Amino acid sequence: MSLLIHVAPGTCALATLIALEEAGADYTARRVDFAAGEQRSPGFLAVNPKGRVPALVIEDGVLTETPALLTYVAQRFPAAGLAPFEDSFAFARMQEFNAYLCSTVHIAHAHRMRGHRWVDDPDAMAAMQRKVPENMAACFDLIETTMLRGPWVLGDRYSLADGYLHTIARWLPADGVDPARFPRVADHGARMAARPAVQRALARESGG
């Protein structure tokens, strides 16, 4: 069965697209039109009641949440070597990094345009938005100085964490943060952008 992934441009779904491309998976990408509110439509909510992307449709059902999808892709396509399953410590390090991106960095970013998830007061939303550049910079300071071992997240070995980091690092300019502040992250991003799988994933994200 060809996998089906629901995506939207500029979202964390890119990380799973990168993993699928790295794995050489047979899949179809379906764009969800956020501008038209399709993520709240009955049709899409029947796929993912959370109303978010990515959502990966497989033989057994639907999977959501980027860390889960990434691990699934690595397990389904083990020959691609996207996760260090043979080394429990390295695997946990990768999961630690992915969890930080999901639970902390993504939330800091979401305060820029998703403040309604936490507050109703317009002044409170505006205050949250003003804090985004500071919070995102603090997150990437930590990634730059202690978490990115280089040249890849885990050191010499490319893994799922690299596509996920690249996805979120691409949000920095819109969040009011100059990527040049983080030369190691910028170097990582340049190497990621040169990978054919990343180029193909970006094309699929945009509908190509």
Secondary structure, DSSP 8 states (H G I E B T S, - for coil): --EEEEE-TTSTHHHHHHHHHHHT--EEEEE--TTTTGGGSHHHHHH-TT--S-EEEETTEEEESHHHHHHHHHHHSGGG--S-TT-HHHHHHHHHHHHHIIIIIHHHHHTTT-GGGT---HHHHHHHHHHHHHHHHHHHHHIIIII--SSBTTBSS--HHHHHHHHHHTTTGGGT--GGG-HHHHHHHHHHHTSHHHHHHHHHHTT-
